[in-house]
């Protein structure tokens, strides 16, 4: 960085060891950057760098990405292979009533098909006949296939697809939150600059008023001016002091509010020093920063809000397909090849176990109602998407017009400042030859000060309009 941020004190009072750590960190920063002691200027670009890198709300927004990744991992867990073991034994009065051992290994697949391997070994005098197996046990390998429901879409598939979409959704949400933080931080920086410019302005004209007062006193002592002019000059000084005091209060509040966005490593909040100044030529630098780097042609589909709504609709569409799948009849087929462990390689077609499971509601009222509700949710979200897209387009057009108008207003107020300055200088010359009065000079100066204040306010509106335009375009990588 060309210039550096000066921080004075840590807001939160920590333990002495933590204080020492902060002091060492700041001293290291001071010694490591060139030109630090000379500039004492916090540029807008540097300020945004601190906000994007260290601000807790920006870091919090990044947690959305980690959350989406965890959700995807959780959804994929439904496809993890599964081992099941069940052992049950009863021994009473030296009699082995039963000893039941059942184990299985299941592999779920994408299209609802499940592959299963099992080993059963049951013995005892009271074992149910259908659970009776050879002395060495019974192995089986089989497959279960859904031919109706759950073949092309099922809950596991839906969860995976929605979890993948959640990554896009959370990324869009992260971008929106980051945009909001950058927007608010920028507005606070602009307020800080406006108040700093006002304080500088009132300080300059307070000096002018004091110089004028001293000159008037000398003229009164020489008999060239009436004594009442000293009262007029004193009133001007007190007005300037009043204006300066009020502006300094506003500057202090703006600086403290801006400090809410200045953080450093380990989430340590810092305060901006009183002698730190904002960027002087902010108008040109903000135009270069926003236009050259980031304000490209607006594409509605790339805006985080539009991505968010599109992703929500895609997730609702998955729910609709899942509910529509429930209208199909449930038909599950299973086949398992059976064999003793010692003869497993000798395939016998006659040793198997098959199963058929069929069910279907007669009226399907619950299923059809669920599909209808899902369709209504999609339609509702599509209306919101259409409104959001149109609102964004119109907002951007309005902001472009506002920026163009504010540029003209800045030029007009600058010309007014120049004209009022010429009038004041002319009045000053007339006063020096005795053809004007102190009242007229103060009147001219008040008009000039008002014009400069108006110019500062219009510039502040211009900066705010630009950052609002940037926020509307939806690119958080400023």
RAQUI-V602395 format. One record per residue. RES is the residue in one letter. PHI is phi in degrees with one decimal (none if undefined). Layout:
# RAQUI-V602395
<<RES;PHI> <RES;PHI>>
This chain:
# RAQUI-V602395
<<X;none> <X;-71.3> <X;-127.3> <X;-134.6> <X;-89.4> <X;-100.9> <X;-118.2> <X;-106.6> <X;-142.4> <X;-87.1> <X;-65.9> <X;-83.8> <X;-82.0> <X;-105.2> <X;-68.7> <X;-59.8> <X;-64.8> <X;-69.1> <X;-62.6> <X;-60.7> <X;-62.2> <X;-66.5> <X;-60.8> <X;-62.4> <X;-62.4> <X;-66.7> <X;-63.0> <X;-64.2> <X;-63.7> <X;-61.5> <X;-76.6> <X;-90.4> <X;-109.5> <X;-86.0> <X;73.6> <X;-65.4> <X;-71.5> <X;-86.3> <X;-84.8> <X;52.5> <X;-121.8> <X;-99.0> <X;-73.9> <X;-63.6> <X;-65.1> <X;-64.9> <X;-59.1> <X;-63.3> <X;-61.7> <X;-66.8> <X;-63.3> <X;-70.4> <X;-91.0> <X;-120.3> <X;-65.7> <X;-59.5> <X;-68.0> <X;-68.9> <X;-63.7> <X;-63.3> <X;-63.7> <X;-69.0> <X;-65.3> <X;-59.6> <X;-67.1> <X;-63.9> <X;-64.8> <X;-64.3> <X;-64.8> <X;-66.2> <X;-65.0> <X;-65.9> <X;-61.6> <X;-63.3> <X;-67.3> <X;-68.1> <X;-61.9> <X;-67.2> <X;-100.8> <X;-71.8> <X;-59.5> <X;-134.5> <X;-107.2> <X;-126.7> <X;-132.8> <X;-131.4> <X;-128.7> <X;-142.5> <X;-140.1> <X;-131.0> <X;-128.2> <X;-147.8> <X;52.5> <X;59.7> <X;-113.3> <X;-86.8> <X;-59.8> <X;-164.3> <X;-138.3> <X;-113.0> <X;-125.7> <X;-129.2> <X;-134.6> <X;-152.4> <X;-133.8> <X;-114.0> <X;-124.5> <X;-75.5> <X;-119.8> <X;-62.6> <X;-88.0> <X;76.0> <X;-78.4> <X;-126.4> <X;-101.7> <X;-138.8> <X;-122.7> <X;-145.5> <X;-140.2> <X;-123.1> <X;-144.3> <X;-121.5> <X;-153.5> <X;135.0> <X;-80.5> <X;-118.2> <X;-75.3> <X;-58.0> <X;-60.4> <X;-73.6> <X;-97.4> <X;-71.5> <X;-131.6> <X;-58.9> <X;-59.4> <X;-83.4> <X;98.1> <X;-136.8> <X;-105.1> <X;-151.0> <X;-134.4> <X;-153.1> <X;-143.5> <X;-120.5> <X;-126.3> <X;-85.2> <X;-97.8> <X;-113.9> <X;-64.9> <X;73.9> <X;-80.9> <X;-92.4> <X;-153.3> <X;-145.1> <X;-62.4> <X;-66.3> <X;-63.4> <X;-63.3> <X;-64.9> <X;-64.0> <X;-63.9> <X;-69.0> <X;-67.1> <X;-66.0> <X;-66.7> <X;-62.2> <X;-65.2> <X;-65.4> <X;-61.7> <X;-70.5> <X;-64.7> <X;-63.6> <X;-65.1> <X;-60.8> <X;-64.2> <X;-63.7> <X;-66.8> <X;-65.0> <X;-59.8> <X;-64.7> <X;-65.0> <X;-63.4> <X;-63.1> <X;-64.9> <X;-62.8> <X;-64.3> <X;-60.6> <X;-69.2> <X;-64.5> <X;-65.3> <X;-63.0> <X;-60.5> <X;-64.8> <X;-59.9> <X;-67.5> <X;-64.6> <X;-64.1> <X;-66.6> <X;-62.0> <X;-59.6> <X;-63.9> <X;-69.2> <X;-62.8> <X;-64.4> <X;-80.4> <X;-67.5> <X;-62.2> <X;-60.8> <X;-64.5> <X;-67.3> <X;-61.7> <X;-64.7> <X;-63.1> <X;-64.2> <X;-65.7> <X;-64.2> <X;-59.8> <X;-64.1> <X;-65.9> <X;-66.0> <X;-63.2> <X;-84.9> <X;84.1> <X;-88.1> <X;-135.2> <X;-72.7> <X;-64.7> <X;-64.2> <X;-65.5> <X;-68.2> <X;-67.4> <X;-59.9> <X;-68.1> <X;-66.2> <X;-61.4> <X;-61.8> <X;-63.7> <X;-65.4> <X;-63.1> <X;-66.0> <X;-63.4> <X;-63.8> <X;-62.4> <X;-66.9> <X;-62.2> <X;-65.0> <X;-67.7> <X;-65.0> <X;-63.2> <X;-62.7> <X;-65.4> <X;-61.6> <X;-65.3> <X;-64.6> <X;-66.6> <X;-69.0> <X;-64.4> <X;-63.1> <X;-63.5> <X;-61.9> <X;-105.2> <X;-106.1> <X;-133.1> <X;-133.4> <X;-58.5> <X;64.1> <X;56.2> <X;-97.4> <X;-78.4> <X;-129.3> <X;-105.1> <X;-81.9> <X;-67.5> <X;-66.6> <X;-89.6> <X;-80.1> <X;-118.0> <X;-77.5> <X;-64.8> <X;-76.7> <X;-93.2> <X;-71.4> <X;-57.7> <X;-70.7> <X;-69.0> <X;-71.5> <X;-66.0> <X;-64.0> <X;-66.0> <X;-81.9> <X;-79.0> <X;-65.5> <X;-93.4> <X;-129.0> <X;-83.6> <X;-87.4> <X;-59.7> <X;-71.5> <X;-122.4> <X;-58.0> <X;-64.9> <X;-89.1> <X;-73.0> <X;-56.1> <X;-64.9> <X;-68.3> <X;-60.2> <X;-61.9> <X;-68.3> <X;-61.7> <X;-68.2> <X;-60.2> <X;-65.0> <X;-62.0> <X;-68.0> <X;-65.5> <X;-65.8> <X;-64.1> <X;-61.1> <X;-64.0> <X;-63.5> <X;-64.7> <X;-72.0> <X;-65.5> <X;-63.2> <X;-69.4> <X;-72.0> <X;-67.0> <X;-67.8> <X;-91.7> <X;-135.7> <X;-116.3> <X;-114.5> <X;-139.0> <X;-137.2> <X;-133.8> <X;-85.5> <X;-110.9> <X;-165.8> <X;-72.0> <X;-55.8> <X;-73.2> <X;-119.8> <X;-66.5> <X;-77.6> <X;-94.5> <X;-71.1> <X;-122.9> <X;-58.8> <X;-80.0> <X;-102.1> <X;-158.9> <X;-141.1> <X;-122.5> <X;-147.1> <X;-131.0> <X;-128.6> <X;-131.0> <X;-156.8> <X;-163.2> <X;-64.4> <X;-77.9> <X;-102.7> <X;57.2> <X;-66.8> <X;-63.3> <X;-68.1> <X;-66.5> <X;-66.5> <X;-63.8> <X;-64.5> <X;-63.5> <X;-63.9> <X;-64.8> <X;-64.5> <X;-65.1> <X;-63.8> <X;-63.8> <X;-63.0> <X;-61.9> <X;-68.0> <X;-66.2> <X;-62.9> <X;-63.7> <X;-64.0> <X;-60.5> <X;-64.8> <X;-64.7> <X;-64.9> <X;-65.8> <X;-61.9> <X;-64.6> <X;-61.6> <X;-68.6> <X;-63.9> <X;-67.1> <X;-62.1> <X;-63.9> <X;-70.2> <X;-64.0> <X;-65.9> <X;-63.8> <X;-62.4> <X;-62.4> <X;-66.4> <X;-67.6> <X;-61.9> <X;-64.8> <X;-65.2> <X;-63.1> <X;-63.0> <X;-65.9> <X;-66.8> <X;-64.3> <X;-67.0> <X;-62.9> <X;-58.8> <X;-63.2> <X;-66.1> <X;-64.3> <X;-65.9> <X;-63.2> <X;-63.3> <X;-66.1> <X;-64.0> <X;-64.1> <X;-65.7> <X;-63.2> <X;-65.8> <X;-64.8> <X;-65.1> <X;-67.4> <X;-103.8> <X;83.8> <X;-107.8> <X;-142.2> <X;-126.0> <X;-65.0> <X;-60.6> <X;-66.0> <X;-62.6> <X;-62.4> <X;-63.0> <X;-62.4> <X;-67.2> <X;-60.8> <X;-64.9> <X;-65.3> <X;-61.8> <X;-60.8> <X;-66.0> <X;-68.2> <X;-62.4> <X;-61.5> <X;-64.7> <X;-64.8> <X;-65.4> <X;-65.4> <X;-61.1> <X;-61.8> <X;-63.8> <X;-64.2> <X;-62.4> <X;-64.4> <X;-64.9> <X;-65.7> <X;-71.6> <X;-66.9> <X;-63.2> <X;-61.0> <X;-63.9> <X;-65.8> <X;-72.5> <X;77.2> <X;-111.9> <X;-80.9> <X;-89.6> <X;-71.8>>
